[in-house]
Amino acid sequence: MADEKADVGLSDEYEYNPPALERAEENITPADLNQHEVAQAQQELRDIVEDPLDDPNMDRGLINDAEKALHTGDVKHEVALGHMIEEDSPYQEVRAAVSNVDDPSMPVNTFRAWFLGTIAVIVVPGLNQFLYLRYPSTTVTGYCVMIFTYPMGKALAAILPKKVIRTPLGSFSFNPGPFNVKEHSLISIMALMSYQSAYAAGIPAVQRFTLGLPDSEYGFGYGVLLILSTQLLGLSFASLCRRFLVWPASMIWPNNLPKAVLLNALHGVSTSQGTVYSGISRFKVFWILFAVLFFYQFFPTYIFTMLSIGNWFCVAAPNNVILNQMLGTQSGLGLLPFTFDWTVISAFVYPLATPWWSLANTLFGFIIFFMIVCPAVYYSNTWNGKYLPMFSTRSWDRFGQHYDVTNVVDQLPGGGLVFNAEKYNNYSLLYLPSALTISYMLSFAAVTGVLVHVGLFHGKSLYRQLRADPMSSTDIHNRLMSKYREAPYLWYGALFLISFAMGVGAVEGYDTGLNAGHFILAIVVGVVFLVPVGIVMALANQEVGLNMISELIIGFMNPGHPIGMMIFKTTMYMITYQGIQFIQDQKLAHYMKVPPRSVFLAQVYATAVGGVVQLAVQTWAFSNIDGICTDDQIDKFNCAQYTVFGTASIIWGLIGPAKTFSAGRHYSKLMWAFLWGALSPIPIWLLARKYPKSFWRNVNMPVIFTSTGNIPPATGVNYLAPILIGFFTQYVWKRRSPMSWSKYNYIISAALDASSAIAVVFIFFTLQYPKGPNADFLESGWWGNLAWQNTADANASPLIQLADGQAFAGTPIQLGQTA
């Protein structure tokens, strides 16, 4: 046996023996060993063995077992493996979370589902939009909706009349039976599509409060056109992506798995691998953890906020700037991430859902670019970094102060701003903190890197999927979903035409500084990236953001038009981001066996209603909250998120990126990142092809570039803490006890995410918001809530503090970089 393993490169470290395989081999009969069955099984195994580079989530034990069976000619084992793959997913993660059976008679489009879904898409988006205007804020998440609609659905099933009503169009009942998992899934999908603030809602806000344009010139209809067009365009292209991103079994979409486990656990649905392990049920584990964390969350959120912030060593030496920059969690690297707040740990990385290989790539990227490159850039004073905070989302001037855009623009008599080159030439170049500079560089590299990586590693499989009928595959979930009719292409085409018409109406019907050609370009570029970015997200749980490249494109093409920049950026970014959200939820529906036509209607309905509700709430708030969107607003409705968006519109739209990134300018060298980003996947691919069983098959350059893309405002604590947890759960626990991991990992993830989100919302509305601004537990002198604030980390102190009026560089005229 050892010789056989040596011949085919097998390893004892990767054995494959799930319960389903043992059952499949026991049930093999002589009739199963006919020529057709054997040939089909061998083809399935060859598909797994021959090209493993495009599927880093495929179980290496399964690859080894399939290769060994083919190599040794063990026909019975080949057929057993083939049957197991046909009866359930080959992915341990999916077998743990998703049921491999379906009941097509289970009602989905019920009165209960649409009634609760309608409540969700009105209340949750409206409430979140209201909270979005405040800083610090909180969010009612999709998990909150899943939890609250569960007892509501049970209650409706108990009280609604069960009488069947017959009409000329057919029969229906308000209460067709117990509240079921498919109804709950449909409601959850509606909530997931609408709970986040619509990106385009920021455009009217910036026009009013940053650019000083009168509302009467644009109006409510303008905002509706922007929101609906940018939100729905992504969905209109989802039909083109389903065969690549939904139907293939390899597109597992890790972030869906805790949601699927939670829905199944609440409704008592078992999964083939997730319920084999004996012990306490998932249902009990969820509610026990939910209760414990709910009460615990009061400590890091309200009673003892040092547990959340975690800059313990900075408190010991609050004025040591270098120590604060290395260990700080607010404006530092956060190298010792002692936080005990799940909302901080899971803010940007989902450690119990993201595969370990993806977390390892994230760790590598953080070490190389933020533990090595960023400090080297900062302490060598490259780009005058020492005079600025190491970590900050703001842009700065030569005096070490926030870049004051009022110093480079003129206010027009009727409202609006215009760039003043003379003022700019006598004021300052724009300077970026070192971490933000590195983040821009990685963003540029990720954009080109994702196209080359997907072309090299996934080109063959994309070509096969384009030519083949994906629904004819042996994947169990495809076979089960083949019973339901797909949403016709005509529906998606009609949605595109309507969305496109609304977008052109907003662009051409109002003074935006953008034309239909620019709008079409934004759509085309967004669509080009939709599948490549979607593949990385579906495999690695990491998204390649396009917001920076969108600003560059329109900023170079059409400088001097901040509104046009915002619309172009929003359209291009949301084509990809919103499109991926639609597709991710369609995969959740695929897992939960919700008919595609019902999902399409629910997504359109939720997006349209939620978007209009958000704009209406925002419009009401602007008219009824005194001092809104000002720094001294008494209840902190200061529109901090929109302030950042507005500043970006001026810097990249009005002033333009050419003054910062074009040849010979201060940050022109960052543009080389586009080239080395495109080249970097090539040697990785060559090494992976040469050594297909080595770690090179799991090296993913787009993930390395983009996974730390939230730095800043994120710091090391938001990456190192979840990666440490992910190492113990996704690597150690999964390998040492795969059955217990299968049963509990994802339900623990769902419990932590749901409980912390609901607790934070509860604390906000019951303890913080009613008491007014700055309300905190024992706020007068309690060390646990105040000590972390009095540090160089919390104050974002630079290494070199300039005196008033002192500058670290000359004016653009003096530096020879005039506008």
N, C-alpha and C positions, 0 to 999 in steps of 0.2 A: 504493500500500500504506500509506503514511504517513497518507493521508486516511482510509482505512478504519479504521486503528487509532485515530485521533482520534475517529471517529464512535462507536466502541463503548468507548472508554476503555481501550484496551489499552496495554501497556507492554513495551518490549524487555527490561526487567529480568526479566520472568517468561515465559520461553519454555518450551515443553513439547515435548520430542522424545526420549522414551525409546526404546530399541531395539525394544520391543514394538510401538510405534506405527508405526515404519518398516516392520517386518515385516508388520503388519496391512494397511498401505496397499499394499504390494507384492503381497499375496495377494488383493486385492479383484478379483473377476471380475464380468462383466456380470450373472451370475445373482444376485450378492449385492446388486444395486441394485434389487431388486424392491420393490414398494410396502410390503410388510409389514416387510422389513428396514429400510428407510429410516425408516418411522414408529416402529419400535421404537428405533432409534438416536437419532432426534430426541427421543423422550420421555426416554431416558436422559440426554441432554445437557441437556434442560430441567431435569431434577431437580438437576443439578449447578449450573446457572446461576441458577435462579430464587430459591433461598433459601440462599445461602452462609453466612448468619450463624450457623447452628447447627453449622458444621463448620470450625473454625479450622485443622484439619490438612489439609483438601483443598488440593491443589497449586494455587497461584494461576495457574500456567502452564496447567494443565488447564482451569481456569475460563475463562481468556482464550481458549484455543484452542477450547473448546466454544462460547463466545459468538461468536467470530469465524466459526466454521463455520456456525452457525445464521444469523448476520447476512448472510453472503455467499452462502448457499445452496449451499455446496460439498458436494454429496451424497456424493461419494466419500470425502471427509475425514470427514464425519459418520458414515458406516458404519464406516470404519476406526477411529475413536475408539470407536464402540459395540462393535466386535469386541474391541478391546484391553481395554475395561472388563469385558467378559464373560469374557475369557480369563485375566485376572489382576486383582489389586486395583488400584484407581485411586490408591492411596497408595504413594508411593515407599518409605516406611519398611517397609511390609508386603511389597512386592515384593522388597525387599532381604533380608528375613529369613525369609519363609515360602514354601514350595513351593506351586505351583499345580497339582500333580498328586497323585494318591493311588493307593495299591494296596489295595483293600478286602480282598484275600486275606491281607494281612500279619497274622500272629497277634498278639494283644494280651494276652488273659487266659491267659498261660502260667504254668507252674509257676515259671519263672525270675523273671517279673515279680512275682508275689505273694511268692515266697520272699525276694527282695532287698528288696521293699517292706516286708515284715514286719520284716526286720532294721533297715531305716531307721527305721520308726516305733516301734521299741523302743529301739534304741541312741541315736539322735540326740536325741529328746525327753528321755530319761533323763539323758544327759550334759549337755545344755543346762540342764535344771532344776537339776542339781547345781552347775553353774557359775553359774547365776543367783543362787544364795545367797551368792556371793562377790563382793567388790568390791575392786579392779577385776576385771572378768570378761571373758569372750570367748564367742563363739557359733559353733557349727558350723552353717553356713548351708546353704540348699538347693543352692547351687553346689558346696559340698563333697560333697554326696551325689551330684550329677550326675557329678562327676569320679571318685569312688571306685567307684561302681557300674558305670561303663563297663568297666573291666578285669575286674570280677567277673562281669558278664554275658557278656563274651567268654570267660572261663574256663569258665563253666557250659556255654556252647554247645560248648566243645571236649571236655568230660569227661562230660557227662550222656549216658545211653543214648538212642539215636534210635528205639528200637523203638516202634511204635504199639501202644497197649494198648486193647483193645476191651472195653467194659462195656455193660450193658443201657441205660445212660443216654447212650451214645455213645462215640466213640473219642477218645483223646488221646495226646499224647507229651510226655515230660519235656523233649524237645529237638526242637522242631518246625522247626529250621533256624537260620540265623545270628541272633545277638542283634540285634534291629532297633530302629529309632528310636521306634516306637510303644510297645514294651515299656519302653524307657528313659524315655519321656515319662510313662508311667503311674507308674513308680517315682518319678520326680521330683515328680509331683503329690502322691503320698502324703507325700513328705518335706516339700514346701512347706506342706502342711496341718498338720503336727504339730511342726515343729522349734522353733517359738517357745514360750516359757513360757505356759501357759494363764493368762489374766488372773485367772480365778476362784480359782486356787491361792493367791493372796495373801490371800483372805478367812480361811481357817483359820489362816494364819500370823499375821495381825494379831490375830485373836481370842485367840490363845495368848500372843503376846509383847508386844502393845501393850495389849490390854484385860484381860489376865490371866484369861481364862476357861479352865476346865479342859477338857482334851481329852475326858474321859469324857462330858461333857454333849452333845457333838456327834458325834465319831467319824469314821471313815474313810468310811462310807457317805454322810454329809452332804457331805463334799468331793466325792465322786463325783457326787452329784446336781447340785451346783452347777456343776462343770466340764462335765459332759456336756450339761446343759440350756443353759447359756450358749453353749457352743461350737457345738452342733448347731442351735439355733434359727435362726441365720443361714442355714445351708444349707437349712432347710426352706422358706425364702422365696425361694431362688434360682430356683425354677421360675417365679415371678411376674416375674422380672427378665430372664430369658434373651432374651425377644423385644425388650427395650429395650437390654440391655447386652452380649449375646453375639452374637446374629445380625446386627445391623446392621454393615455394613462400616466405617462411620464410627467405631465404638467400637474403636479400634485397640489400646488398653491398651499404651502404650509400654514399660512395664517387662517385658512378656512377650517383646519382640523380641530382646534379647540372649540370653535363655534358648532361644528357638526357633533362633536362629543357632547357638548352641553345640551343641544336640542335632543339628541338621542337619549341621554340620561334622564332628562326631565319627562320624557314620554315612555320610558321603559323599553327602548329599542336596543337590542343587543347587537354587538359586532363580533365577527368571527374570532378575532384574536384579542380584542379588548375585554372580553368577558370570560376568557378561559381561566385566568388566574383566580384562585380562591381568595376569599377575604371580603372585607367590607365593600358594599356596593358603591358604584360611582355616585349614585344619587345621594347617599349619606355622606360620602367624602366631600362632595360639592358643598352641601349645606353646612357641614361642620366647619370647613375652611372659610366659607363665606361669613359665618357668624363670628368666628375668631378674628379674622382680618378686619371686619367691619368695625369692631370695637377697638382693635389695635390701631387702626388708621387715625383715631383721634390724637394719638401721641405725636407722630411725625408731622401731621397736618396742623395741629392746633396747640397741644399741650407742651410738646418738647420738640420744636422744629429742628434742633441740632441733629436729631435722628434722621431727618430728611436731608439736610444740607451736607453733613458729613465732612466739613473741613476742620476736623478736630485739631490737626497739627498747626493749622493757620491760627487758631485761637491761642495756641501756646506761644506763638511768635507772630503777633498780628502785624508788626511793622517790617518784618523781614520780607522784602518784595520778592526775592528770588525763591525763597521757600514757598511763599504764597502762590507764585506762578507755577511751581512744580506740583504742589499738592492741593492747590485750591480747586474747588468744585464749581465756583461761580464764574471766574475769569482765568482759571489756570488749567493745567494738564490733568489734574485729578488722579495722580498716579497711585494714591492709596485710597481706593474708593469705599470708605467705610460709611456707606449710607444704608439705612434700614427702612427705606420707604419704597414700596413696590411701584408707586407712580413714577419715581425717579428712575428706578432700575429698568422699567419697561417703557420708558417714554419714547425711545427711538429704536430699540432692539427688543424683540420678543424671544427671550432666552429659551422658553419651553416649547416654542413652536418652530423656531428657525433651526435647520439642520446644522450639525456640528461643523461640517466642512465649510459652510457659509460663515459661521461664527469664526472659524479659524482664519479664513481670508480677511474678515473684518479686523481681527486682532493683528494680523500681519500688516495690513494697511495702516492701522493706528500706530503701531510701533515704528514703521519706516517713516511715515510722513509727519506724525505729530510728536513722537518721542525723540526722533533723531533730526529730521529735516527742519521742522518748525523751530525748535530751540536753536539750531545752528543758524538759521536765517535771522532769528530775533537777536541773539547775543552777539552776532557779527555785525549787527546794525544795518543789515541789508534793507534797502528801501526805508531807511530811517526808523526801523521797527522799535528801537529802544525807547523812543519818545512816546510811544503809544502803548495801550494795553496789549498783552499778547493775544488775548481772546476778546473779541468784541464784534458785534454785527454792524457797528456804526462806521461811517466814513469820517475822516479827520482832516484838519487843515495843518498848515506848517507851524501853528502856534500850539499844537497838541490839544486842540479843542475840537468838539464836534463840528463837522463841516457845515457852515452856515450858508444854506443855499440862497438866502435873501441877499447875500453879498455879491451874487453873480447874475441876478435876474432883475427885471423891471416889471412892475405891476401895470398892466394895461388899463386904460380908463374904464372900459366896460367889463372888466374881469378877465382873468387869465394872466399868464406870465410869459415873458420873452427873455431869451438869453442875452446878456450884455457882455460882449467880448472884452471891452475895456475894463469893466469891473473885475472880470475873471483874471485878466492879465496882471492886475495890481493886487489881487488877493492871494490866492494860493492854488497850487496843484491839489488834487485829491489824493489822500494817502489812506492805505488800507492796513489794518492790523495784520501781523504775521500769520496768525491762524486763518484769517479770512482770505489772505493772499494764497495760502496753500490750498484752501478749500476751492477757490476759483480755479486754480491750476488743475486740481483733481476733477473738477466739473468739466473742464475742457477736454481732459484726457478721456473721461468716461464716455463722452458723446461719440467720439470716433472709435474708442475701444470696443464699445458694445456692438457696433456694426460689424467690425472685423471679427470679433470673438464669435458672434452668432453665425456669421458666414462660414467660419472655419469649423467650429465644433458642431453646428446644428444644420449646416447647409444641406447635407444629404437627407436628413430626416424631414426637413421642410419640403424638399423637392418630392420626396415619396408621399408625404401627406397631401401635397398639392394635386398629385395625379391619382391617388387612391381614394377609395370611399372609406373614410375613417369609421363610419358606423358599421362597417363589416368586420372590424377588428374583433379579436377574441376577448377584449377587456370586458369584464362583467358589467361594469357600470354603463358602458356604451350599449351593451346588449339590452340591459334593462330599460335604458332611456329610448331605445329604438321603438318602443311601443307608443311613444308620444310624438305628435306631429311637431316639426320644427316651425318656428316663426318664419313666414315666407320672406324672401329677399325683397319683395315688393314693399313690405312693411318698413324695412330698414331704409329702402330707397326713398319712400315717402317721407320718413322722418328726417332724412338728410336734406331733402329739398325744402322742407318747412324750416328746419334749423338754419340752413344756409340763407334762405330768404330773410329770416329775422336778423341774422348777422349782417347781411348786406344792407338791410334797412337801417340798422343802427349806425353802420359805418358811413353810408352815403347820405342818409337823411339828416344827420346832425354834423356839427362842426367838430370832427374828431382828429383831423390831420392825417387820416388814413383813407386809403381807397380800396375798392373791391379787389384790385390786384394784390395788394398787401395781404388782405384778408384770405384770399385763396392760397397765397404762399404759406401763410401760417397753418392752414389746414393741411396742405401737401406735406410740409416738413413734419408736422405732428403725426400724420398717418405713416410716413416712412419709418418713424421710430416705434410705432405702436407694437408691432410683433417682436422686434428685438428686445425692447424694454420689457415687454410682457413675458418673454421667455425667462429672462433673468429673475423677474419677480416670481414667476410660477415655480422656479426651481430653488432659488436662493432666499426668497422672502426679502429681497432688496430691490429698491426702485432707482433707476437712473433718472435723475431730475433734469428737465429741459428748461428750467426757468432762466438760468444764466445765459445759455446759448440763444434763447429767444430774445433776450435783452440786447445781446451783441448784434444779432442779425438786423433787427429793426433799428437799433441805435446807429449802426453804420449806414444803413440804407436811407433812413428817414429821420435825421437828427432835427431837434428843435420842436418835436411834437410829443409832449408827455402823454396826452390822452391816447394818441395813436400807439405809442409804445405799450401802454397798459393793455389796450385791446388786443394787439398783436401777441404780446406775451401770454395773456390769459387764454386766447384762442389756441395757440400752439401748445402751451403747457397742458391745458385741460383736455385737448384731443387725446393726449397720451395718458395723463393722470386719471381723468374721469373715465376714459375708455377702459383703462386697466381696472378701475374700481367696478365698472359694469361687468367686465369679463370675470373678475374674481368672484363676484356674487353669482354670476351664471354658473361658475364651477361649483359653488356651494349648492345651488339648486340642482346641478347635475348629481352631486353626491346625495342630496336628500330626495331625489327623484320627483322634483316639482316640474310639471310640464313646461317646456320652453315658451309656449305662447303665453301662458299665465305669467311667467317671469318677465317677458318683454313688456306686457301691459302694466305690470306692477312697477317696473323700473321707470317707464315713461311717466306714469301717473305720479309716483313718488317724487321724481325729479322736478316735474313741472309744478306740482302743488307746493312742495317744499321750497323751491326757489322763489315763487311769488310770495309765500308767507314770510320768508326771510327779508325780502325787499320791503314788504309792508311794515314789518316790525322795525326795521332800520329807519324807514321814512318817519314812522311815528316817533321813534326815539329822538331823531334829529329835531323834530318840531316841539317836543314836549319835555325834554330833559334840559334843564338850565345849565348852560356852560359846557354842553357836551363837546367832546373832542378838543378840550383845552387841558393844559397841564395841571391846572389847579381845580379841576372839577371835583366837587366835594365828595362825591361817591365813587370817584376814580373811573368814571366813564370817559376816559381820556383817549379812547380809540388808538391805543398804542400800536396795534397791528397795522392799522391804516396809516399811521404816521410813518412807519418804516416803508410801507408800500408807496406813499406819496413822495418820500425822499428819494426812493429809487426811481420814480417816474421823472423826477427833475434831473438826477445825476445821469441816468442812462438814456432818458428820452429827450430832455431839454438840452442839457450840456452835451451829451453824447459820449459813447465809449472811445471814439477816435482820439480824443484828447488824453486818454489814459492808456490805451492798448495798441494804438497804431505804431508803425515803425518809428524808432527813435524816441518814443515816449517812455514815461517812467516805468510802466509795467509791461512793455512790449514783449519782453522775453517769455512772459507767461503763455503767449500764443504758440510757442513751440510745443506746448503740451498737446495740442491737437495732433501733431505729427507723432510724437513718441507714444501717445495713447493708441494711435492706430497701429503702430509697429509692435507694441508690447505683447499682444496675444500670439504673434507669429512664432517666436521661439518656444513659448509654452505649448502651443499646439504640436510643434515638431517633436518636442521632448515627450509629450503625452502619446503621440503615435509610436515613437520608438520604444517607450516603456509604458505600455498601456495599463499595467497593474501597479504602477508607482503612484506616488502622491501627486504627480504632475497632472493627472486627469481631473483632480479636484481644485487645481489652481485656476481661479477665475479673475482675470484682470479687471473687468467692469465692476465686480463686487469689491475688489480691493480699492478701486478708485472711488466708488460711489457710496459705499456703506457708511463712511464717516462724513457724508455730505451735509449732515445737520450740525457740524462743527463750523463756526459757532452758530447758534447759541448753545448747543450741546457742548459738554466738556468730557474729559476722560471718564468721569464717574458714570456717565450715561452709556459708556461702551465697555469699560473694564469690569464693572459690577455685573452686568448681564452676561458677559462672556464667561466670567468665572462660574456663575450659576449654570450656564449652558454647558460648560465642560463637565460638571458633575451630573447633569441630567441627560444631556444628549450624547455624551460619550461614555462616561463611567457607568451610570445606572443602566443605560440602554444596552451596553455590552454584557454587563455582569448579570442582569436580571431582566431579560427582554420581555418576559410575560408580565411582570409587575409594572414595568415601564409602559407597556402597551395599555394596561388597564388604567393607570393613574396619571401618567404624565400630562395628557391633554386636559383632563378634568381639573387637575390642579391649576394648570394655566388659566382655564376659564374661570375658576373660582377666584383666583388672585386678581385677574383683570376686572371681573364683574364687581367683586366686593369693594375693591379700592376705588373704582369709579363711582359707585353709588355712595360710598361713605364720604368721599370728597364733596360730592354735590350736596349731601345731607348737611355736612358741617358748614358748608358755605351759606346755605339758606337759613339754617337755624342758629348759627353762632357768629358767623363773620359778617355777612351782609346786613342783618338787622342792627348790629352795633355801630355801623358806619365804618369809615376808612380806618385802617391800621388796627382794627380790633384783633386782639390776640389774648391768649390765656395768660393771666398774670403779667400783662404787658408792661407794667411799671417796675422794671428792674429785674425781671426773671432771667437769669443767666442763660437758661436753656433755649430762650427765644431771641436773645439779644446779642450774645457773645459773637456769633458768627457774622453779624452785621458790621462789627467794628474791626474789620481786617482789611488788609491790602487786597485780598481776594475779592471780598464783597464790593470794595470801592473801585475795582479794576485799575489799580495803580500801575503806571508805567515804571520801567526801570529808572528812567531819567525824567524827573519832574521839572518842567520849565517854569521859570518865573513869569509873572504877568508881563505880557508884551514881548517876551523873548521868543525867538523862532529858531527852529532847527534847519531851516532852508530858506532860500530866497523866493521872491515872487516868480510867476511864470515868465515875466519879462527878463528878470535877472538870470533865470535858468535857461533861457532860450527855448522855452516850450510854450509859446503864446498860442492863443486860440485862433 
